[in-house]
Amino acid sequence: MQPTKNNFQSTPTEATDNQMPFLFMWIETQSATSHTSARQFGEGFAAQKASFWEVTSKGEINSADRRATGYFFTATSYHDGSKEKLTFFMRTSGSVTSVYRFIFWAPADRYDALLTVYDAIVSSLEFNTL
C-alpha cells in the first residue's frame, strides 16, 4: 500500500482526502461495556455509522491461534463509493475488556487489489502471547 502522493499522511482523514489506501489498528481498554462479544461491538459500531455507509457483507473470523473469534463487516461509502473492511476482536481479563480494531480503507478502484493483503494480516493474528 504505497502513497499515491509524495507526502506522508498522518491521520486516516488525510489519507482518505488524498485517496491513499490505509490499514489502521488500535487497541482500547474498557472497564465498563455492555458488549460481550466482538459481534456485538462490531454491529453496534456499524449501526452508529449507518448514515455514512452501506454494510455489504459481515461475518466471523478466528485468530490464527483460535483463541479469539472476531467479527468483520465490509461497507461502501454513500459519499464517494470508497470501501472499508473493519474487523474487531475482544478479550476480557478480570474487569477490563480490550477491543482490537482493524480498519482497511481504499478508493473503490484499488480496494479489491489490496484486500488480500489486509485479510492475510488479520487472519494471521495470534492472541496467545497477549
C-alpha positions as CSV (number, residue, x, y, z in Angstrom):
1,M,0.0,0.0,0.0
2,Q,2.1,2.8,-1.3
3,P,1.2,6.5,-1.0
4,T,-0.4,8.0,-4.2
5,K,1.2,11.4,-3.4
6,N,4.7,12.3,-2.3
7,N,3.7,13.2,1.2
8,F,3.2,11.4,4.4
9,Q,-0.4,11.0,5.7
10,S,-0.5,11.2,9.5
11,T,-4.3,10.6,10.0
12,P,-7.0,8.5,8.4
13,T,-8.7,11.7,7.3
14,E,-5.6,12.9,5.5
15,A,-5.3,9.5,3.8
16,T,-8.9,9.4,2.6
17,D,-8.8,13.0,1.5
18,N,-5.7,12.1,-0.7
19,Q,-7.2,8.8,-1.8
20,M,-4.4,6.8,-0.2
21,P,-5.4,3.3,1.0
22,F,-4.5,2.5,4.6
23,L,-4.6,0.0,7.3
24,F,-5.3,1.4,10.8
25,M,-5.2,-0.6,14.0
26,W,-5.8,0.4,17.6
27,I,-6.4,-1.2,20.9
28,E,-8.6,0.3,23.6
29,T,-9.4,-0.9,27.0
30,Q,-12.8,-0.5,28.6
31,S,-13.6,-1.0,32.2
32,A,-17.4,-0.9,31.6
33,T,-19.1,-2.1,28.4
34,S,-22.4,-3.6,27.6
35,H,-20.9,-5.6,24.7
36,T,-19.9,-9.1,25.5
37,S,-18.6,-10.2,22.0
38,A,-16.8,-8.8,19.0
39,R,-20.0,-9.3,17.0
40,Q,-22.0,-7.1,19.4
41,F,-19.3,-4.5,19.4
42,G,-19.0,-4.5,15.6
43,E,-22.7,-4.4,14.9
44,G,-23.0,-1.5,17.4
45,F,-20.2,0.4,15.6
46,A,-21.8,-0.3,12.2
47,A,-25.2,1.0,13.4
48,Q,-23.6,4.2,14.7
49,K,-22.2,4.9,11.3
50,A,-25.2,3.8,9.2
51,S,-25.7,7.2,7.7
52,F,-22.2,7.1,6.2
53,W,-22.1,3.7,4.6
54,E,-23.9,0.6,3.4
55,V,-22.8,-2.6,5.0
56,T,-22.3,-5.1,2.1
57,S,-21.1,-8.2,4.0
58,K,-20.4,-9.4,7.5
59,G,-19.1,-12.5,9.3
60,E,-16.9,-14.0,11.9
61,I,-13.1,-14.8,11.7
62,N,-10.9,-16.8,14.1
63,S,-7.5,-15.7,15.1
64,A,-4.7,-17.9,13.8
65,D,-4.2,-19.5,17.3
66,R,-8.0,-19.9,17.6
67,R,-8.0,-18.1,21.0
68,A,-10.3,-15.3,19.8
69,T,-13.3,-15.1,17.5
70,G,-13.6,-11.8,15.7
71,Y,-16.3,-10.1,13.7
72,F,-15.9,-8.2,10.4
73,F,-18.0,-6.2,8.1
74,T,-17.4,-4.5,4.8
75,A,-19.0,-1.3,3.8
76,T,-19.3,1.1,0.9
77,S,-19.4,4.9,1.5
78,Y,-22.5,6.7,0.4
79,H,-20.3,9.8,-0.1
80,D,-17.7,8.7,-2.6
81,G,-18.1,4.9,-3.1
82,S,-14.9,4.1,-1.2
83,K,-14.8,0.8,0.6
84,E,-13.8,-0.4,4.1
85,K,-13.4,-3.6,5.9
86,L,-13.5,-3.4,9.7
87,T,-12.5,-6.3,11.9
88,F,-13.0,-6.4,15.7
89,F,-11.6,-8.8,18.4
90,M,-12.4,-8.6,22.1
91,R,-10.5,-10.1,25.0
92,T,-11.6,-9.8,28.7
93,S,-9.3,-10.1,31.6
94,G,-10.8,-9.6,35.0
95,S,-12.9,-6.4,34.8
96,V,-11.1,-5.0,31.8
97,T,-12.1,-5.6,28.2
98,S,-9.6,-5.0,25.4
99,V,-11.1,-4.1,22.0
100,Y,-8.8,-4.6,19.0
101,R,-10.0,-2.7,15.9
102,F,-8.6,-3.1,12.4
103,I,-9.7,-0.9,9.5
104,F,-8.7,-1.2,5.9
105,W,-9.9,1.7,3.6
106,A,-9.3,2.2,-0.1
107,P,-10.8,4.0,-3.0
108,A,-13.2,1.6,-4.8
109,D,-10.8,1.2,-7.8
110,R,-8.0,0.0,-5.5
111,Y,-9.9,-1.9,-2.8
112,D,-10.0,-5.4,-4.4
113,A,-6.3,-5.5,-5.3
114,L,-5.3,-4.7,-1.7
115,L,-8.0,-6.6,0.2
116,T,-6.0,-9.9,0.1
117,V,-3.1,-8.1,2.0
118,Y,-5.5,-7.0,4.7
119,D,-7.1,-10.4,5.0
120,A,-3.7,-12.1,5.3
121,I,-2.7,-9.7,8.1
122,V,-5.9,-10.1,10.1
123,S,-6.1,-13.9,9.7
124,S,-2.5,-14.3,11.0
125,L,-3.2,-12.6,14.4
126,E,-2.3,-14.7,17.4
127,F,-3.6,-13.8,20.9
128,N,-1.8,-16.5,22.9
129,T,1.0,-14.1,23.8
130,L,-1.1,-11.1,24.7
